[in-house]
Amino acid sequence: LLYGSIHVESYDFVAPGDKDSADGVFKSSVPEKSARPARVVIDEDIAAPAKPRVLYPERGGNVHEFTALTDCAILDVLAPPYDADNHRDCHYYKARRLAEKRDAAWLVEIPPPLD
C-alpha cells in the first residue's frame, strides 16, 4: 500500500485432509458446484505506510480482495505472471462466510468483471 487506506480480505484454500476438513467445518452443504472451502487469513483495515506482504500460491492469503476506504494506490507484483498455459491463470471468487465459524468460507468462482 503506497498511500491511503484499504480493507483486505484474503483466503487460503483448504485441502482435503486439512485440519478444518477433518474437524467437519465444511460439512455444511456446498453453496454451488464451483465452491471451494477456504480459511480466512486476513480481514482487516490497513493504512499507509504499511509493510510489504508476501502471498504464496498455496498459503498466506493468495486469494485476496482489496476495497478502497480512501483514495489509495497499491503495488501488486505478480511473479511469475499469470499464464493459463502453465496453470497460473486468474480466477475470481465471491466469499460466503460460514455463520458457525467466521474464519472459514466457501469461495464460489464467478465470471471476471467486465471492466
MMTF fields as JSON, N, C-alpha, C and O atoms, coordinates in Angstrom:
{
  "mmtfVersion": "1.0.0",
  "mmtfProducer": "UNKNOWN",
  "numBonds": 459,
  "numAtoms": 460,
  "numGroups": 115,
  "numChains": 1,
  "numModels": 1,
  "chainsPerModel": [1],
  "groupsPerChain": [115],
  "chainIdList": ["A"],
  "bondAtomList": [4, 2, 8, 6, 12, 10, 16, 14, 20, 18, 24, 22, 28, 26, 32, 30, 36, 34, 40, 38, 44, 42, 48, 46, 52, 50, 56, 54, 60, 58, 64, 62, 68, 66, 72, 70, 76, 74, 80, 78, 84, 82, 88, 86, 92, 90, 96, 94, 100, 98, 104, 102, 108, 106, 112, 110, 116, 114, 120, 118, 124, 122, 128, 126, 132, 130, 136, 134, 140, 138, 144, 142, 148, 146, 152, 150, 156, 154, 160, 158, 164, 162, 168, 166, 172, 170, 176, 174, 180, 178, 184, 182, 188, 186, 192, 190, 196, 194, 200, 198, 204, 202, 208, 206, 212, 210, 216, 214, 220, 218, 224, 222, 228, 226, 232, 230, 236, 234, 240, 238, 244, 242, 248, 246, 252, 250, 256, 254, 260, 258, 264, 262, 268, 266, 272, 270, 276, 274, 280, 278, 284, 282, 288, 286, 292, 290, 296, 294, 300, 298, 304, 302, 308, 306, 312, 310, 316, 314, 320, 318, 324, 322, 328, 326, 332, 330, 336, 334, 340, 338, 344, 342, 348, 346, 352, 350, 356, 354, 360, 358, 364, 362, 368, 366, 372, 370, 376, 374, 380, 378, 384, 382, 388, 386, 392, 390, 396, 394, 400, 398, 404, 402, 408, 406, 412, 410, 416, 414, 420, 418, 424, 422, 428, 426, 432, 430, 436, 434, 440, 438, 444, 442, 448, 446, 452, 450, 456, 454],
  "bondOrderList": [1, 1, 1, 1, 1, 1, 1, 1, 1, 1, 1, 1, 1, 1, 1, 1, 1, 1, 1, 1, 1, 1, 1, 1, 1, 1, 1, 1, 1, 1, 1, 1, 1, 1, 1, 1, 1, 1, 1, 1, 1, 1, 1, 1, 1, 1, 1, 1, 1, 1, 1, 1, 1, 1, 1, 1, 1, 1, 1, 1, 1, 1, 1, 1, 1, 1, 1, 1, 1, 1, 1, 1, 1, 1, 1, 1, 1, 1, 1, 1, 1, 1, 1, 1, 1, 1, 1, 1, 1, 1, 1, 1, 1, 1, 1, 1, 1, 1, 1, 1, 1, 1, 1, 1, 1, 1, 1, 1, 1, 1, 1, 1, 1, 1],
  "groupList": [{"groupName": "LEU", "atomNameList": ["N", "CA", "C", "O"], "elementList": ["N", "C", "C", "O"], "formalChargeList": [0, 0, 0, 0], "bondAtomList": [1, 0, 2, 1, 3, 2], "bondOrderList": [1, 1, 2], "singleLetterCode": "L", "chemCompType": "L-PEPTIDE LINKING"}, {"groupName": "TYR", "atomNameList": ["N", "CA", "C", "O"], "elementList": ["N", "C", "C", "O"], "formalChargeList": [0, 0, 0, 0], "bondAtomList": [1, 0, 2, 1, 3, 2], "bondOrderList": [1, 1, 2], "singleLetterCode": "Y", "chemCompType": "L-PEPTIDE LINKING"}, {"groupName": "GLY", "atomNameList": ["N", "CA", "C", "O"], "elementList": ["N", "C", "C", "O"], "formalChargeList": [0, 0, 0, 0], "bondAtomList": [1, 0, 2, 1, 3, 2], "bondOrderList": [1, 1, 2], "singleLetterCode": "G", "chemCompType": "PEPTIDE LINKING"}, {"groupName": "SER", "atomNameList": ["N", "CA", "C", "O"], "elementList": ["N", "C", "C", "O"], "formalChargeList": [0, 0, 0, 0], "bondAtomList": [1, 0, 2, 1, 3, 2], "bondOrderList": [1, 1, 2], "singleLetterCode": "S", "chemCompType": "L-PEPTIDE LINKING"}, {"groupName": "ILE", "atomNameList": ["N", "CA", "C", "O"], "elementList": ["N", "C", "C", "O"], "formalChargeList": [0, 0, 0, 0], "bondAtomList": [1, 0, 2, 1, 3, 2], "bondOrderList": [1, 1, 2], "singleLetterCode": "I", "chemCompType": "L-PEPTIDE LINKING"}, {"groupName": "HIS", "atomNameList": ["N", "CA", "C", "O"], "elementList": ["N", "C", "C", "O"], "formalChargeList": [0, 0, 0, 0], "bondAtomList": [1, 0, 2, 1, 3, 2], "bondOrderList": [1, 1, 2], "singleLetterCode": "H", "chemCompType": "L-PEPTIDE LINKING"}, {"groupName": "VAL", "atomNameList": ["N", "CA", "C", "O"], "elementList": ["N", "C", "C", "O"], "formalChargeList": [0, 0, 0, 0], "bondAtomList": [1, 0, 2, 1, 3, 2], "bondOrderList": [1, 1, 2], "singleLetterCode": "V", "chemCompType": "L-PEPTIDE LINKING"}, {"groupName": "GLU", "atomNameList": ["N", "CA", "C", "O"], "elementList": ["N", "C", "C", "O"], "formalChargeList": [0, 0, 0, 0], "bondAtomList": [1, 0, 2, 1, 3, 2], "bondOrderList": [1, 1, 2], "singleLetterCode": "E", "chemCompType": "L-PEPTIDE LINKING"}, {"groupName": "ASP", "atomNameList": ["N", "CA", "C", "O"], "elementList": ["N", "C", "C", "O"], "formalChargeList": [0, 0, 0, 0], "bondAtomList": [1, 0, 2, 1, 3, 2], "bondOrderList": [1, 1, 2], "singleLetterCode": "D", "chemCompType": "L-PEPTIDE LINKING"}, {"groupName": "PHE", "atomNameList": ["N", "CA", "C", "O"], "elementList": ["N", "C", "C", "O"], "formalChargeList": [0, 0, 0, 0], "bondAtomList": [1, 0, 2, 1, 3, 2], "bondOrderList": [1, 1, 2], "singleLetterCode": "F", "chemCompType": "L-PEPTIDE LINKING"}, {"groupName": "ALA", "atomNameList": ["N", "CA", "C", "O"], "elementList": ["N", "C", "C", "O"], "formalChargeList": [0, 0, 0, 0], "bondAtomList": [1, 0, 2, 1, 3, 2], "bondOrderList": [1, 1, 2], "singleLetterCode": "A", "chemCompType": "L-PEPTIDE LINKING"}, {"groupName": "PRO", "atomNameList": ["N", "CA", "C", "O"], "elementList": ["N", "C", "C", "O"], "formalChargeList": [0, 0, 0, 0], "bondAtomList": [1, 0, 2, 1, 3, 2], "bondOrderList": [1, 1, 2], "singleLetterCode": "P", "chemCompType": "L-PEPTIDE LINKING"}, {"groupName": "LYS", "atomNameList": ["N", "CA", "C", "O"], "elementList": ["N", "C", "C", "O"], "formalChargeList": [0, 0, 0, 0], "bondAtomList": [1, 0, 2, 1, 3, 2], "bondOrderList": [1, 1, 2], "singleLetterCode": "K", "chemCompType": "L-PEPTIDE LINKING"}, {"groupName": "ARG", "atomNameList": ["N", "CA", "C", "O"], "elementList": ["N", "C", "C", "O"], "formalChargeList": [0, 0, 0, 0], "bondAtomList": [1, 0, 2, 1, 3, 2], "bondOrderList": [1, 1, 2], "singleLetterCode": "R", "chemCompType": "L-PEPTIDE LINKING"}, {"groupName": "ASN", "atomNameList": ["N", "CA", "C", "O"], "elementList": ["N", "C", "C", "O"], "formalChargeList": [0, 0, 0, 0], "bondAtomList": [1, 0, 2, 1, 3, 2], "bondOrderList": [1, 1, 2], "singleLetterCode": "N", "chemCompType": "L-PEPTIDE LINKING"}, {"groupName": "THR", "atomNameList": ["N", "CA", "C", "O"], "elementList": ["N", "C", "C", "O"], "formalChargeList": [0, 0, 0, 0], "bondAtomList": [1, 0, 2, 1, 3, 2], "bondOrderList": [1, 1, 2], "singleLetterCode": "T", "chemCompType": "L-PEPTIDE LINKING"}, {"groupName": "CYS", "atomNameList": ["N", "CA", "C", "O"], "elementList": ["N", "C", "C", "O"], "formalChargeList": [0, 0, 0, 0], "bondAtomList": [1, 0, 2, 1, 3, 2], "bondOrderList": [1, 1, 2], "singleLetterCode": "C", "chemCompType": "L-PEPTIDE LINKING"}, {"groupName": "TRP", "atomNameList": ["N", "CA", "C", "O"], "elementList": ["N", "C", "C", "O"], "formalChargeList": [0, 0, 0, 0], "bondAtomList": [1, 0, 2, 1, 3, 2], "bondOrderList": [1, 1, 2], "singleLetterCode": "W", "chemCompType": "L-PEPTIDE LINKING"}],
  "groupTypeList": [0, 0, 1, 2, 3, 4, 5, 6, 7, 3, 1, 8, 9, 6, 10, 11, 2, 8, 12, 8, 3, 10, 8, 2, 6, 9, 12, 3, 3, 6, 11, 7, 12, 3, 10, 13, 11, 10, 13, 6, 6, 4, 8, 7, 8, 4, 10, 10, 11, 10, 12, 11, 13, 6, 0, 1, 11, 7, 13, 2, 2, 14, 6, 5, 7, 9, 15, 10, 0, 15, 8, 16, 10, 4, 0, 8, 6, 0, 10, 11, 11, 1, 8, 10, 8, 14, 5, 13, 8, 16, 5, 1, 1, 12, 10, 13, 13, 0, 10, 7, 12, 13, 8, 10, 10, 17, 0, 6, 7, 4, 11, 11, 11, 0, 8],
  "groupIdList": [1, 2, 3, 4, 5, 6, 7, 8, 9, 10, 11, 12, 13, 14, 15, 16, 17, 18, 19, 20, 21, 22, 23, 24, 25, 26, 27, 28, 29, 30, 31, 32, 33, 34, 35, 36, 37, 38, 39, 40, 41, 42, 43, 44, 45, 46, 47, 48, 49, 50, 51, 52, 53, 54, 55, 56, 57, 58, 59, 60, 61, 62, 63, 64, 65, 66, 67, 68, 69, 70, 71, 72, 73, 74, 75, 76, 77, 78, 79, 80, 81, 82, 83, 84, 85, 86, 87, 88, 89, 90, 91, 92, 93, 94, 95, 96, 97, 98, 99, 100, 101, 102, 103, 104, 105, 106, 107, 108, 109, 110, 111, 112, 113, 114, 115],
  "secStructList": [7, 7, 5, 1, 3, 3, 3, 3, 3, 3, 3, 3, 3, 7, 7, 6, 6, 7, 2, 2, 2, 2, 6, 6, 4, 4, 4, 1, 7, 7, 1, 1, 6, 6, 3, 3, 3, 3, 3, 3, 3, 3, 3, 3, 3, 3, 3, 1, 1, 7, 7, 7, 7, 7, 7, 7, 1, 1, 1, 1, 7, 7, 3, 3, 3, 3, 3, 3, 1, 1, 1, 7, 5, 7, 7, 7, 7, 7, 1, 1, 7, 7, 5, 4, 4, 4, 6, 5, 7, 7, 7, 3, 3, 3, 3, 3, 3, 3, 6, 6, 3, 3, 3, 3, 3, 3, 3, 3, 3, 3, 7, 7, 7, 7, 7],
  "xCoordList": [0.865, 0.0, 0.904, 1.649, 0.833, 1.712, 1.173, 1.934, -0.142, -0.776, -2.253, -2.805, -2.893, -4.313, -4.596, -3.718, -5.834, -6.22, -7.166, -7.941, -7.08, -7.875, -8.351, -7.819, -9.36, -9.756, -9.273, -9.48, -8.627, -8.1, -8.78, -8.853, -9.277, -9.722, -8.889, -8.772, -8.302, -7.543, -7.816, -8.157, -7.654, -8.039, -6.986, -6.283, -6.897, -6.169, -7.187, -8.077, -7.06, -7.931, -7.605, -6.447, -8.625, -8.46, -8.348, -9.243, -7.24, -7.004, -7.739, -7.981, -8.095, -8.687, -7.734, -6.525, -8.278, -7.447, -6.882, -6.244, -7.101, -6.655, -7.403, -8.485, -6.833, -7.453, -8.894, -9.776, -9.147, -10.506, -11.453, -12.606, -10.974, -11.814, -12.076, -13.196, -11.031, -11.155, -12.094, -12.802, -12.102, -12.977, -14.43, -15.302, -14.707, -16.077, -16.597, -17.807, -15.702, -16.131, -16.928, -17.889, -16.53, -17.158, -18.166, -18.4, -18.762, -19.783, -21.103, -21.975, -21.246, -22.487, -22.568, -21.555, -23.749, -23.93, -23.12, -22.987, -22.592, -21.823, -22.789, -23.778, -22.524, -23.488, -23.646, -24.74, -22.577, -22.634, -21.55, -20.594, -21.702, -20.761, -19.33, -18.397, -19.142, -17.801, -17.194, -16.072, -17.902, -17.425, -16.256, -16.228, -15.295, -14.152, -14.014, -14.178, -13.716, -13.549, -12.27, -11.254, -12.33, -11.177, -11.134, -12.149, -9.939, -9.707, -9.371, -8.59, -9.958, -9.666, -8.264, -7.953, -7.433, -6.076, -6.008, -5.439, -6.588, -6.581, -7.986, -8.63, -8.455, -9.706, -9.517, -9.915, -8.899, -8.551, -8.393, -8.21, -8.471, -8.195, -6.7, -6.089, -6.123, -4.693, -4.527, -5.173, -3.668, -3.38, -1.894, -1.056, -1.58, -0.178, 0.413, -0.299, 1.688, 2.613, 2.404, 2.226, 2.426, 2.236, 3.414, 3.933, 3.823, 4.937, 4.469, 3.289, 5.379, 5.007, 4.548, 4.973, 3.69, 3.22, 3.532, 3.46, 3.88, 4.163, 3.067, 2.793, 2.449, 1.398, 1.91, 2.296, 1.913, 2.403, 1.222, 0.097, 1.464, 0.349, -0.48, -1.691, 0.127, -0.592, -0.884, -1.631, -0.309, -0.532, -0.272, 0.351, -0.758, -0.513, -1.596, -1.437, -2.707, -3.81, -3.729, -4.065, -3.29, -3.128, -4.434, -4.414, -5.557, -6.858, -7.254, -7.543, -7.265, -7.444, -8.329, -8.513, -8.871, -9.712, -9.32, -9.173, -9.152, -8.861, -10.084, -10.647, -10.497, -11.58, -11.042, -10.602, -11.074, -10.565, -11.442, -12.666, -10.817, -11.528, -11.337, -12.172, -10.211, -9.901, -9.23, -9.016, -8.9, -8.065, -6.794, -6.223, -6.345, -5.194, -4.49, -5.016, -3.296, -2.542, -1.892, -1.323, -1.994, -1.442, -0.462, -0.75, 0.676, 1.623, 1.524, 1.926, 0.985, 0.755, 1.654, 1.364, 2.734, 3.702, 3.373, 3.273, 3.206, 2.903, 4.136, 4.583, 4.664, 5.84, 5.775, 5.722, 5.777, 5.705, 4.327, 3.378, 4.203, 2.911, 1.878, 2.206, 0.616, -0.449, -0.101, 0.429, -0.402, -0.111, -0.985, -0.647, -2.103, -3.058, -2.438, -2.814, -1.496, -0.853, -0.016, 0.257, 0.392, 1.192, 0.427, 1.03, -0.905, -1.785, -1.62, -1.727, -1.362, -1.281, -2.273, -1.926, -3.507, -4.494, -5.194, -5.121, -5.862, -6.532, -7.985, -8.667, -8.452, -9.844, -10.435, -9.716, -11.756, -12.479, -13.467, -14.086, -13.598, -14.444, -15.286, -14.917, -16.408, -17.243, -17.169, -17.444, -16.803, -16.683, -18.035, -18.789, -18.326, -19.53, -19.07, -18.779, -19.008, -18.533, -19.471, -20.685, -18.91, -19.704, -20.181, -19.375, -21.471, -22.027, -21.475, -21.254, -21.249, -20.794, -19.293, -18.815, -18.554, -17.103, -16.648, -16.47, -16.458, -16.185, -14.841, -14.625, -13.929, -12.642, -12.626, -11.56, -13.817, -13.938, -14.975, -15.911, -14.784, -15.692, -15.722, -14.794, -16.802, -16.842, -16.476, -17.022, -15.566, -15.247, -15.903, -15.572, -16.847, -17.608, -17.014, -16.942, -16.589, -16.0, -17.071, -18.184, -16.705, -17.618, -16.92, -15.7, -17.685, -17.05, -16.206, -16.477, -15.181, -14.376, -15.216, -16.193, -14.835, -15.584, -15.439, -14.474, -16.391, -16.36, -15.376, -14.892, -15.076, -14.162, -12.804, -11.933],
  "yCoordList": [-1.172, 0.0, 1.226, 1.459, 1.997, 3.158, 4.378, 5.109, 4.604, 5.664, 5.346, 4.548, 5.979, 5.783, 4.629, 4.183, 4.153, 3.031, 2.105, 2.537, 0.819, -0.209, -1.232, -1.331, -1.98, -3.167, -4.36, -4.421, -5.314, -6.504, -7.739, -7.922, -8.584, -9.925, -10.879, -10.71, -11.893, -12.883, -14.268, -14.442, -15.252, -16.631, -17.608, -17.325, -18.749, -19.913, -21.021, -21.211, -21.754, -22.898, -23.977, -24.157, -24.69, -25.805, -27.078, -27.411, -27.777, -29.011, -30.175, -30.153, -31.192, -32.395, -32.971, -33.032, -33.388, -33.915, -32.852, -33.181, -31.568, -30.466, -30.534, -31.116, -29.942, -29.952, -29.45, -30.051, -28.338, -27.806, -28.802, -28.929, -29.509, -30.529, -31.661, -32.163, -32.07, -33.184, -32.834, -33.703, -31.557, -31.122, -31.013, -30.786, -31.169, -31.097, -29.691, -29.493, -28.697, -27.313, -27.153, -26.385, -27.875, -27.706, -28.805, -29.116, -29.392, -30.416, -29.806, -30.502, -28.49, -27.853, -27.971, -28.175, -27.846, -28.055, -27.05, -25.884, -27.526, -26.685, -25.737, -26.187, -24.405, -23.461, -23.577, -23.362, -23.91, -24.063, -25.035, -25.274, -25.591, -26.588, -26.064, -26.815, -24.787, -24.22, -23.797, -23.29, -23.992, -23.535, -24.381, -25.6, -23.705, -24.384, -23.909, -22.719, -24.816, -24.395, -23.593, -23.878, -22.584, -21.718, -21.253, -21.224, -20.894, -20.365, -18.88, -18.502, -18.039, -16.606, -16.398, -16.885, -15.676, -15.372, -13.937, -13.685, -13.007, -11.593, -11.026, -11.305, -10.242, -9.496, -8.239, -8.182, -7.229, -6.035, -4.807, -4.898, -3.647, -2.379, -2.108, -2.376, -1.571, -1.263, 0.165, 0.563, 0.927, 2.302, 2.443, 1.803, 3.291, 3.56, 4.447, 5.265, 4.303, 3.357, 1.955, 1.784, 0.969, -0.423, -1.237, -0.984, -2.206, -3.047, -3.977, -4.323, -4.377, -5.289, -6.641, -7.072, -7.292, -8.637, -9.552, -9.152, -10.786, -11.787, -12.841, -13.411, -13.09, -14.093, -15.2, -14.947, -16.41, -17.546, -18.285, -18.171, -19.041, -19.716, -20.636, -20.745, -21.286, -22.256, -21.771, -22.423, -20.642, -20.167, -18.672, -18.084, -18.072, -16.653, -15.728, -14.509, -16.286, -15.442, -15.037, -13.905, -15.942, -15.622, -15.224, -14.422, -15.763, -15.331, -14.106, -14.222, -12.944, -11.724, -10.709, -10.735, -9.805, -8.716, -7.441, -7.425, -6.364, -5.052, -4.165, -4.127, -3.453, -2.481, -1.144, -1.032, -0.134, 1.189, 1.811, 1.838, 2.311, 3.056, 4.552, 5.364, 4.902, 6.285, 6.213, 5.123, 7.362, 7.337, 6.578, 6.806, 5.677, 4.862, 4.361, 4.459, 3.826, 3.185, 1.932, 1.935, 0.839, -0.454, -0.903, -0.799, -1.394, -2.018, -3.519, -4.02, -4.233, -5.671, -6.339, -6.289, -6.957, -7.583, -9.069, -9.772, -9.542, -10.945, -11.613, -11.239, -12.579, -13.281, -14.743, -15.041, -15.648, -15.387, -14.876, -15.031, -14.263, -13.684, -14.753, -15.928, -14.322, -15.235, -15.84, -15.156, -17.123, -17.819, -19.068, -20.087, -18.991, -20.104, -21.375, -22.476, -21.237, -22.416, -23.19, -24.376, -22.518, -23.159, -23.278, -23.368, -23.279, -23.472, -22.369, -22.633, -21.149, -19.99, -18.941, -17.77, -19.37, -18.431, -17.721, -18.153, -16.65, -15.807, -16.241, -16.487, -16.333, -16.69, -15.636, -14.959, -15.51, -14.569, -15.356, -16.319, -14.91, -15.628, -14.651, -13.492, -15.137, -14.441, -15.255, -16.455, -14.614, -15.318, -15.41, -14.439, -16.593, -16.824, -17.374, -18.562, -16.477, -16.857, -17.851, -17.79, -18.77, -19.731, -19.069, -18.516, -19.121, -18.488, -19.123, -18.433, -20.448, -21.158, -21.013, -21.358, -20.511, -20.339, -19.19, -19.363, -18.014, -16.796, -16.795, -15.969, -17.7, -17.724, -18.776, -19.213, -19.182, -20.137, -19.611, -18.902, -19.978, -19.501, -20.484, -21.269, -20.426, -21.07, -19.994, -18.893, -20.284, -19.361, -19.902, -20.986, -19.116, -19.508, -18.791, -17.562, -19.562, -18.948, -18.196, -18.685, -16.974, -16.106, -15.659, -15.778, -15.147, -14.638, -13.404, -12.693, -13.145, -11.941, -10.683, -10.705, -9.592, -8.338, -7.835, -8.171, -7.038, -6.507, -5.354, -5.101, -4.651, -3.504, -3.793, -2.923],
  "zCoordList": [0.0, 0.0, 0.0, 0.952, -1.064, -1.208, -0.475, 0.159, -0.558, 0.236, 0.383, -0.375, 1.371, 1.603, 2.548, 3.286, 2.516, 3.374, 2.616, 1.762, 2.954, 2.288, 3.312, 4.417, 2.915, 3.669, 2.864, 1.652, 3.537, 2.878, 3.449, 4.664, 2.546, 2.912, 2.078, 0.864, 2.732, 1.978, 2.53, 3.7, 1.651, 1.958, 1.432, 0.462, 2.087, 1.588, 1.386, 2.216, 0.285, 0.078, 1.093, 1.47, 1.533, 2.466, 1.635, 0.858, 1.812, 1.059, 1.715, 2.922, 0.932, 1.529, 2.575, 2.353, 3.703, 4.783, 5.699, 6.699, 5.379, 6.23, 7.558, 7.631, 8.605, 9.933, 9.885, 10.497, 9.154, 9.076, 8.411, 8.823, 7.386, 6.745, 7.714, 7.806, 8.447, 9.387, 10.541, 11.051, 10.955, 12.046, 11.618, 12.456, 10.34, 9.858, 9.662, 9.547, 9.621, 9.446, 8.157, 8.108, 7.118, 5.813, 5.493, 4.325, 6.528, 6.288, 5.847, 5.328, 6.058, 5.61, 4.09, 3.421, 3.565, 2.136, 1.317, 1.688, 0.211, -0.698, -1.385, -1.964, -1.336, -1.897, -3.415, -3.936, -4.127, -5.58, -6.004, -5.266, -7.189, -7.696, -7.719, -7.437, -8.049, -8.178, -6.84, -6.816, -5.733, -4.425, -3.926, -4.098, -3.305, -2.698, -1.254, -0.985, -0.319, 1.076, 1.25, 0.616, 2.12, 2.352, 3.801, 4.496, 4.234, 5.57, 5.427, 4.555, 6.281, 6.279, 6.857, 7.944, 6.125, 6.577, 7.103, 8.165, 6.358, 6.744, 6.542, 5.53, 7.489, 7.379, 8.217, 9.381, 7.598, 8.378, 7.498, 6.284, 8.159, 7.504, 7.63, 8.664, 6.557, 6.54, 6.032, 5.063, 6.683, 6.273, 5.978, 6.615, 5.002, 4.669, 5.751, 6.334, 6.027, 5.412, 5.981, 7.187, 5.111, 5.524, 5.01, 3.923, 5.799, 5.359, 4.238, 4.169, 3.373, 2.277, 2.815, 3.887, 2.072, 2.408, 1.241, 0.079, 1.57, 0.548, 0.605, 1.661, -0.533, -0.646, -1.552, -2.693, -1.053, -1.826, -2.452, -1.965, -3.526, -4.203, -3.302, -3.497, -2.342, -1.517, -0.096, 0.634, 0.304, 1.669, 1.752, 0.868, 2.821, 3.053, 2.547, 2.598, 2.053, 1.614, 0.16, -0.187, -0.698, -2.109, -2.794, -3.728, -2.352, -2.884, -2.061, -0.87, -2.692, -1.905, -2.612, -3.829, -1.784, -2.264, -1.54, -0.318, -2.315, -1.752, -1.957, -3.051, -0.912, -1.007, -0.518, 0.627, -1.375, -1.004, 0.073, -0.056, 1.134, 2.169, 1.956, 2.354, 1.316, 0.935, -0.435, -0.965, -1.004, -2.202, -1.838, -0.771, -2.714, -2.369, -3.626, -4.735, -3.427, -4.509, -3.949, -2.857, -4.741, -4.339, -5.414, -6.607, -4.997, -5.92, -5.687, -4.637, -6.671, -6.578, -7.618, -8.813, -7.173, -8.07, -8.195, -7.19, -9.425, -9.68, -10.292, -11.376, -9.6, -10.117, -9.726, -8.533, -10.651, -12.092, -12.47, -11.702, -13.653, -14.053, -14.365, -14.527, -14.448, -14.851, -16.209, -17.084, -16.376, -17.624, -17.67, -17.068, -18.382, -18.417, -18.98, -18.578, -19.9, -20.486, -19.471, -19.661, -18.39, -17.342, -16.03, -14.961, -16.111, -14.948, -13.894, -12.696, -14.337, -13.446, -13.94, -14.093, -14.186, -14.675, -13.53, -12.379, -13.847, -12.859, -12.724, -13.719, -11.481, -11.198, -10.273, -9.538, -10.322, -9.471, -8.611, -9.064, -7.335, -6.381, -5.579, -5.39, -5.118, -4.142, -2.858, -2.867, -1.762, -0.482, 0.198, 0.254, 0.713, 1.52, 2.857, 2.993, 3.855, 5.18, 5.835, 5.64, 6.613, 7.367, 8.655, 9.403, 8.914, 10.11, 11.379, 12.374, 11.35, 12.546, 12.802, 13.883, 11.827, 12.008, 11.125, 9.919, 11.718, 10.957, 10.24, 9.353, 10.602, 9.902, 8.8, 8.367, 8.346, 7.256, 6.261, 6.63, 4.994, 3.948, 2.794, 2.598, 2.038, 0.737, -0.267, -0.209, -1.184, -2.266, -3.527, -4.007, -4.056, -5.231, -6.433, -6.459, -7.427, -8.623, -9.391, -9.582, -9.835, -10.58, -11.869, -11.985, -12.833, -14.066, -13.758, -12.791, -14.577, -14.373, -14.588, -15.336, -13.936, -14.118, -15.558, -16.244, -16.003, -17.362, -17.519, -18.622, -16.429, -16.533, -15.989, -16.01]
}
